[in-house]
Structures are given as structure tokens and as C-alpha cells.
Amino acid sequence: MDNEKKIKAVLMVILIIATLLGLNALIAAVQKTGKETHTGSAWQQELTLHGEKIANA
């Protein structure tokens, strides 16, 4: 019975670590997607402004 409790405890720790790693990866992926979208949008706006300056010159 004692060994069974140890095994369950180890498996629980592994499950918790795997869950935290998965959540971390998910959050990182969402943040990366959000940053790329925002950065891409800002970059596009900057290119548009630069193009307008050239056209108006």
C-alpha cells in the first residue's frame, strides 16, 4: 500500500508538471500570435505612412 501511494504521488507530480508546461506553451503561443498581429499591423501602417510621404514629396 505504501508503494502504491508513492507511485500515485509521483504520477500526480508528473501530471501537474505536464499540465503547467502545456499551459505555458499555450500562453506563449497566444502571446506570440498577438504580438505578431500587432507588430504586423504597426509595420503595415509605417509602410503606408512612408509611401504617402514619398508620394507627397
C-alpha positions in Angstrom: 0.0 0.0 0.0 2.9 2.4 0.8 4.4 1.8 -2.6 1.1 2.4 -4.3 0.8 5.8 -2.6 4.3 6.7 -3.7 3.6 5.8 -7.3 0.3 7.8 -7.2 2.2 10.8 -5.8 4.9 10.6 -8.5 2.3 10.3 -11.2 0.4 13.3 -9.8 3.6 15.4 -9.8 4.3 14.4 -13.4 0.7 15.2 -14.4 0.9 18.6 -12.7 4.3 19.4 -14.3 3.0 18.4 -17.8 -0.1 20.5 -17.3 1.9 23.5 -16.3 4.2 23.1 -19.3 1.2 22.7 -21.6 -0.4 25.9 -20.2 2.9 27.7 -20.5 3.2 26.7 -24.2 -0.4 27.6 -24.9 0.0 31.1 -23.3 3.3 31.6 -25.2 1.7 30.7 -28.5 -1.2 33.0 -27.9 1.0 35.9 -26.9 3.3 35.3 -29.9 0.3 35.3 -32.2 -1.0 38.5 -30.6 2.4 40.2 -30.9 2.9 39.2 -34.5 -0.5 40.5 -35.4 0.1 43.8 -33.6 3.6 44.2 -35.0 2.5 43.3 -38.5 -0.3 45.9 -38.3 2.1 48.6 -37.0 4.7 47.7 -39.6 2.0 48.0 -42.3 0.9 51.4 -41.0 4.5 52.6 -41.0 5.0 51.4 -44.6 1.8 53.2 -45.6 2.9 56.4 -44.0 6.3 56.2 -45.6 4.7 55.6 -49.0 2.4 58.6 -48.5 5.4 60.8 -47.7 7.2 59.7 -50.8 4.0 60.3 -52.9 3.5 63.8 -51.4 7.2 64.8 -51.9 
